[in-house]
Amino acid sequence: MSQLANCERPTIEERFARWIEDNGHVLDEMLRLARERLDQGETFISAKALWEEMRTSLDTQNEGGYRLNNDFTAIAARRLLELEPRLNGVIRIRQRHAA
């Protein structure tokens, strides 16, 4: 793939921003599930496990052929930390590396 083609492809963040406009309910549900686990006393919550649980229960618009694209899990987890401070340290986030 040429460098030009790479530059023209939207970033994951850009794709997520477009997708979440039509699927805001995904973050609402992910936050609900995470808060439910917090209230049950869980001290570690896997964002991926939340994502997989929602995969079978939510109706979402496709992005790249996927209803819940795995590319978006980390971005959604970071959004949860912004929305619910109690999740800091409970949902662990890896450091992002430049590609």
CYANA upper distance limits for C-alpha pairs under 8 A (distance plus 0.5 A):
  1 MET  CA      5 ALA  CA      6.91
  1 MET  CA      6 ASN  CA      7.64
  2 SER  CA      6 ASN  CA      7.07
  3 GLN  CA      7 CYS  CA      6.77
  4 LEU  CA      8 GLU  CA      6.87
  5 ALA  CA      9 ARG  CA      6.96
 10 PRO  CA     14 GLU  CA      6.28
 10 PRO  CA     15 ARG  CA      6.74
 11 THR  CA     15 ARG  CA      6.73
 12 ILE  CA     16 PHE  CA      6.48
 12 ILE  CA     71 ASP  CA      7.45
 12 ILE  CA     72 PHE  CA      7.80
 13 GLU  CA     17 ALA  CA      6.56
 13 GLU  CA     75 ILE  CA      7.94
 14 GLU  CA     18 ARG  CA      6.90
 15 ARG  CA     19 TRP  CA      6.63
 15 ARG  CA     63 GLU  CA      8.49
 16 PHE  CA     20 ILE  CA      6.35
 16 PHE  CA     72 PHE  CA      6.86
 16 PHE  CA     75 ILE  CA      8.33
 17 ALA  CA     21 GLU  CA      7.02
 18 ARG  CA     22 ASP  CA      8.02
 19 TRP  CA     23 ASN  CA      6.79
 19 TRP  CA     61 GLN  CA      8.09
 19 TRP  CA     63 GLU  CA      7.10
 20 ILE  CA     24 GLY  CA      5.69
 20 ILE  CA     26 VAL  CA      8.29
 22 ASP  CA     61 GLN  CA      7.47
 23 ASN  CA     27 LEU  CA      8.43
 23 ASN  CA     60 THR  CA      6.60
 23 ASN  CA     61 GLN  CA      7.29
 24 GLY  CA     28 ASP  CA      7.18
 25 HIS  CA     29 GLU  CA      6.56
 26 VAL  CA     30 MET  CA      6.57
 26 VAL  CA     54 MET  CA      8.32
 26 VAL  CA     58 LEU  CA      8.01
 26 VAL  CA     60 THR  CA      8.27
 27 LEU  CA     31 LEU  CA      6.44
 27 LEU  CA     76 ALA  CA      7.33
 27 LEU  CA     79 ARG  CA      8.43
 27 LEU  CA     80 LEU  CA      7.89
 28 ASP  CA     32 ARG  CA      6.67
 29 GLU  CA     33 LEU  CA      6.65
 29 GLU  CA     54 MET  CA      8.13
 30 MET  CA     34 ALA  CA      6.65
 30 MET  CA     50 LEU  CA      6.81
 30 MET  CA     51 TRP  CA      7.75
 30 MET  CA     54 MET  CA      7.89
 30 MET  CA     80 LEU  CA      8.31
 31 LEU  CA     35 ARG  CA      6.54
 31 LEU  CA     80 LEU  CA      6.77
 31 LEU  CA     84 GLU  CA      8.30
 32 ARG  CA     36 GLU  CA      6.61
 33 LEU  CA     37 ARG  CA      6.87
 33 LEU  CA     50 LEU  CA      7.50
 34 ALA  CA     38 LEU  CA      6.73
 34 ALA  CA     45 ILE  CA      7.62
 34 ALA  CA     50 LEU  CA      7.94
 34 ALA  CA     87 LEU  CA      8.40
 35 ARG  CA     39 ASP  CA      6.57
 36 GLU  CA     40 GLN  CA      6.86
 37 ARG  CA     41 GLY  CA      7.02
 37 ARG  CA     42 GLU  CA      6.10
 37 ARG  CA     45 ILE  CA      7.98
 38 LEU  CA     42 GLU  CA      5.77
 38 LEU  CA     43 THR  CA      7.69
 38 LEU  CA     87 LEU  CA      8.38
 43 THR  CA     90 VAL  CA      6.00
 44 PHE  CA     89 GLY  CA      8.33
 44 PHE  CA     90 VAL  CA      5.12
 44 PHE  CA     91 ILE  CA      6.64
 44 PHE  CA     92 ARG  CA      8.40
 45 ILE  CA     49 ALA  CA      8.29
 45 ILE  CA     90 VAL  CA      6.26
 45 ILE  CA     91 ILE  CA      5.70
 45 ILE  CA     92 ARG  CA      8.45
 46 SER  CA     50 LEU  CA      6.98
 46 SER  CA     91 ILE  CA      6.63
 46 SER  CA     92 ARG  CA      8.22
 47 ALA  CA     51 TRP  CA      6.65
 47 ALA  CA     73 THR  CA      7.28
 47 ALA  CA     74 ALA  CA      7.94
 47 ALA  CA     77 ALA  CA      6.38
 47 ALA  CA     91 ILE  CA      7.08
 48 LYS  CA     52 GLU  CA      6.63
 48 LYS  CA     73 THR  CA      6.95
 49 ALA  CA     53 GLU  CA      6.65
 50 LEU  CA     54 MET  CA      6.77
 51 TRP  CA     55 ARG  CA      6.72
 51 TRP  CA     68 LEU  CA      8.07
 51 TRP  CA     73 THR  CA      7.16
 52 GLU  CA     56 THR  CA      7.70
 53 GLU  CA     57 SER  CA      7.42
 54 MET  CA     58 LEU  CA      6.10
 55 ARG  CA     67 ARG  CA      8.00
 55 ARG  CA     68 LEU  CA      6.75
 59 ASP  CA     67 ARG  CA      8.19
 60 THR  CA     67 ARG  CA      5.95
 60 THR  CA     68 LEU  CA      7.76
 61 GLN  CA     67 ARG  CA      6.30
 62 ASN  CA     66 TYR  CA      5.54
 62 ASN  CA     67 ARG  CA      4.92
 62 ASN  CA     68 LEU  CA      7.90
 63 GLU  CA     67 ARG  CA      6.82
 63 GLU  CA     68 LEU  CA      8.14
 63 GLU  CA     69 ASN  CA      7.28
 64 GLY  CA     69 ASN  CA      8.19
 68 LEU  CA     72 PHE  CA      8.06
 69 ASN  CA     73 THR  CA      7.99
 72 PHE  CA     76 ALA  CA      6.58
 73 THR  CA     77 ALA  CA      6.67
 74 ALA  CA     78 ARG  CA      6.75
 74 ALA  CA     93 ILE  CA      8.05
 75 ILE  CA     79 ARG  CA      6.85
 76 ALA  CA     80 LEU  CA      6.81
 77 ALA  CA     81 LEU  CA      7.04
 77 ALA  CA     91 ILE  CA      7.90
 77 ALA  CA     93 ILE  CA      8.16
 78 ARG  CA     82 GLU  CA      7.11
 78 ARG  CA     93 ILE  CA      7.85
 79 ARG  CA     83 LEU  CA      6.83
 80 LEU  CA     84 GLU  CA      6.42
 80 LEU  CA     87 LEU  CA      7.96
 81 LEU  CA     85 PRO  CA      6.19
 81 LEU  CA     86 ARG  CA      8.30
 81 LEU  CA     87 LEU  CA      6.22
 81 LEU  CA     88 ASN  CA      6.40
 81 LEU  CA     91 ILE  CA      8.30
 84 GLU  CA     88 ASN  CA      8.37
 86 ARG  CA     90 VAL  CA      8.14
 87 LEU  CA     91 ILE  CA      6.26
 88 ASN  CA     92 ARG  CA      7.91
